[in-house]
Amino acid sequence: MGTKTLADVKVRVKRTFGDESGVQLTDQDIVRWTNDAMRDIVTTNEGVLEAIALTDAVAGQQAYTPPADMITLNNITYKSSSDTSYYPIRARSMQQFNIEADGWDGSAWAQNRRPFMYGVWNNTIQFFPIPDESFAGAIKIYYQRLPVEVVDDGDLLDLPDPYFNAVCSYCLARAYRDSQNAQEFYPTITARPEDEDWF
């Protein structure tokens, strides 16, 4: 994806914060903040990590599980054994499903055909009509995916390089906030002369 690594983030954040020795900022904190930053960037910037997944159609099966790393579903296309290319399927809310295809999840639509619309319910993709044949790679899902988390210093950030500064800024904001919270507590307790009666 990009060329920047977790080690690059650590160096930039520690140097900017003024803690290159890592006394205040632990590596574990920076790893956690980096992964949080990548997820935040992807969820607030559409189109950063686009992906395509192929799923097999199963005759008589209406519900399909979306990709495990999916954040946002963008589009679905479908291809039957008699097609030479994929055709788009219309997205519908479950309310629209109920209006346009009353009884879609019951025996009224037992006759299976090529799907022409889909909705998402309970984290499953529901097709209508139900696919009428089993066919490998019939369903093509276009979606926005979660970034792959970084763990080791050599791991590349799963974002394009222009987002490197945003990741570092996120980490620094968390570091400054945590540092400020720590300073809100009194570091020591000193006995005053007027408190002597309590001893």
N, C-alpha and C positions, 0 to 999 in steps of 0.2 A: 504494500500500500504506500507507505512513506519510507523515509530513510532515517527518521529520528527514533532513538531507542529510549528505553526506560532510564538508562544511565545518563543520557542527555538531559532528561527531565530532572533527575536528582542533582546533577551538577548545576544546572541553571537555577533551580529553586533554592538550593543551599547557599549558593554564591549571592543571589539577590537578597535573600533573607539575612545574610551575614553570619551563617553558621556552617561554613564549609567542613568543619570537623564533625558535624552531625551530633552535637551535644543536645540541642533542643529539638531538632527535627530528626526523627528516626526514619530509617529506610522503609519500615513497615507502613508508617503514616503516608509517606510519599507514594508508595505503591497503591495503597487504598485510595488516595485522593486522585491519582492518575486514572485509575479505572472508573472512579465516579465521574471524573471530568469527561472521559470518552463517552460514557453512557449519556451524560447530560447533553453533550454536543450533538450526538446522533439523534436524540429524541427531540431536540429543538431546531434542528437544521435538516429539513427534508431533502433527500437525495444524496446524502453524504456517503452512505454505505448501502448501495442498491445491490440486490441479489436476485437470482432466478433459481427456482427449484422445480424439478420434474417429479411428478407423482403418477403412479399407475392408477388407471381407472379399474374398478371392480364391478362387474355386472351386478346390479341390484343393490349396490351400496350407495347410500345417499350422503353420509357424513364422512369427512376426511380431516385428518389432523394437519394443521399448518406446520411449517418448519419451526423447529424448536427455538431458533435464534431470531424469529420474526418479531419486529416491533410494530410495523405498520404494513397492512396488506394494500398494495397499490392496484393490482389488476390480475385477472386470471384468464387464460386462453385454453381452448380445448381442441383436441384433434382425435377424430375417430379413425378406425382402420381404413375407411374409404376416403379419407381426406388427404390432400397433399400438403396442407399447411394448417397452422393453428388458427382458430377463430375466436374472437373475443366473446366473453360471457358477461352479461350485464350484472352489475352489482346491485343488490336490493337490500334494504333494511328488512328486519323480520316483520315489521308492520306492513311494508309493501308486499312482502311474500304472501302474507295472509289476505291481502286485498286482491292481488293479481292472480294468485293460484290457491284459492280457498280449498282447504283439504289437502294441501301439498304433502303433508307428512302422514297421510292415511291411505287407505285402500282405494280412494277415488282416483289416485294417480298411479295405480299399480302397473299400468302399461309403461314400460321403460322406453325412453328415447334418448337422443343426444341432448345433454343439458344446454340451456340457453340463458339461465340466470343462476346466481348464487347469493347466499346470505351467510353471515357468521353468527352462530349461536352457541353459547357455552364453550367458547374456544374451539369450535369445529366449523369447518366450511360445509355448508349444506347446499347440495345441487338440486336443481329442478329443471326438467324431469330427472329422475334417477338414471345414471348411465346404463345403457342397454347392452354393453359388452365390456369384457375385460381387455384392456389394451395398455401395454407398457408405455410409460411416458406420455400418456394422453393429456394429463393436466399440467400446465405450465403456470407456476405461481411467481408473480413479480412482487417483490416486497423490499422493505427497508429492514436491515438486520442489525442485531446487537454487535458491538465491537468485541473482538477476541481480547480477553484480559491479558495484561502483562504481569509477569511474575519475576523473571530474571533480568538482570541489567542489560543483556544483549537482545531482549525481546523488542521487536519493532512496534511502535504505536500503530494501532489498527485505524489510522486516520491519515488523510493527505497531509503533507508537511505544512501547508498554510495554517493548520489548526494547532501546531506545536505551541505557539505563543499563548493560545487560549487555554491549553492544558496547563501550562506553567502558571498562568495568571490564576486559574482556578485553585491550583495547589497552594500558591502564595496567599490567596484570600483565606483559605482554610487555616494555613499556618499562622497568619496574623490574628485571625479570630480566636484560635486556640490559645495563642500566646497572651492575648488580651484577657481572655477568661481566666487564665492562670494567675494573672496579676491582680485580679479582683479580690483575691484572698490574702490575708495578712501572712507574710512569710514567717514571722516570729511573734512570740508573746513576751512582753517585758513587764515585770512586776513594778508597780509604782509605789512610792512611799505611803500614799494613803491606803494602799491595799494591805499594809502590814498586819492590820488587825485580823485578817483572814488566815494568817499563817500560824 
